[in-house]
């Protein structure tokens, strides 16, 4: 995963874009975590 450094031209836009990507990644991670929890519970 490559993290792009904000450019001096428009750092605010890059930060907003980074925040969006980070939020998307966290949501995907949370979804996978719940999938794992659900599968663990169903095994028990």
C-alpha positions as CSV (number, residue, x, y, z in Angstrom):
1,X,0.0,0.0,0.0
2,X,1.5,3.3,-1.1
3,X,0.8,6.4,0.8
4,X,1.2,9.5,-1.4
5,X,2.8,12.5,0.2
6,X,0.7,15.7,-0.1
7,X,2.0,18.0,-2.7
8,X,2.6,21.7,-1.9
9,X,0.2,22.7,-4.6
10,X,-2.9,21.5,-2.9
11,X,-2.3,19.7,0.4
12,X,-5.9,20.1,1.6
13,X,-7.2,18.1,-1.3
14,X,-4.7,15.4,-0.8
15,X,-5.5,15.2,2.9
16,X,-9.2,14.9,2.2
17,X,-8.4,12.2,-0.4
18,X,-6.2,10.3,2.1
19,X,-8.9,10.6,4.8
20,X,-11.4,9.1,2.4
21,X,-9.1,6.2,1.5
22,X,-8.3,5.6,5.2
23,X,-12.0,5.6,6.1
24,X,-12.8,3.1,3.3
25,X,-9.9,0.8,4.4
26,X,-11.1,0.9,8.0
27,X,-14.7,0.1,7.0
28,X,-13.4,-2.9,4.9
29,X,-11.2,-4.0,7.8
30,X,-14.1,-3.8,10.2
31,X,-16.4,-5.8,7.9
32,X,-13.7,-8.5,7.6
33,X,-13.3,-8.6,11.4
34,X,-17.1,-9.1,11.8
35,X,-17.0,-11.8,9.2
36,X,-14.3,-13.6,11.1
37,X,-16.2,-13.2,14.4
38,X,-19.3,-14.6,12.8
39,X,-17.5,-17.6,11.4
40,X,-15.8,-18.3,14.8
41,X,-19.2,-18.1,16.6
42,X,-20.8,-20.5,14.1
43,X,-18.0,-23.0,14.6
44,X,-18.6,-23.1,18.4
